[in-house]
Amino acid sequence: MIETERLTLRGWRAEDVESFHAMAQDAEVMRHIGPSETRRESRRAWRRMAAAQARYGHCFWAVERRADRTFIGLCGLLPLPRPIAGEVEIGWRLGRAHWGRGYAHEAATACLEWAWEHLDVPTIAAVTVPGNTRSRLLMERLGMTRVIGGDFDHPELEAGDPLRRHLLYRIARPTRG
């Protein structure tokens, strides 16, 4: 569990599935991610996060607001699949009611601090689609830079899919001294 001034990042609970599923029904939240998810897909995502936590010691954790313990989204770290396997990704998704309050920045900053303390990796990566300006700006505020020549097409999406092209951002482990 990671605590910040306003947030708790923690492992997933069964009761998170309904809130996560509701967030996945919001077309604006899913605009740069993909189609809305069924309840079954939301439950599968919950199980994937629990399995990742057990296997790696981290996942895209559930994020709740400390003041009232409201589930507001997810943020965390996962190994990236192909075509950039071998890297650890930082990712986030918040419910629209929680946008514009600095929660994503606060959670992502805490995740990066956790990563540098607990993971033996030289860099952390992030990916997004070109149209996701909010995520791109957050990546830059976190100190991430776009990897020139690192853009790629998502291998599971068909040609012509507006979400196929992905941009790769990266941040290096801070130097000590």
Disulfide bonds with the S-S distance in Angstrom:
none
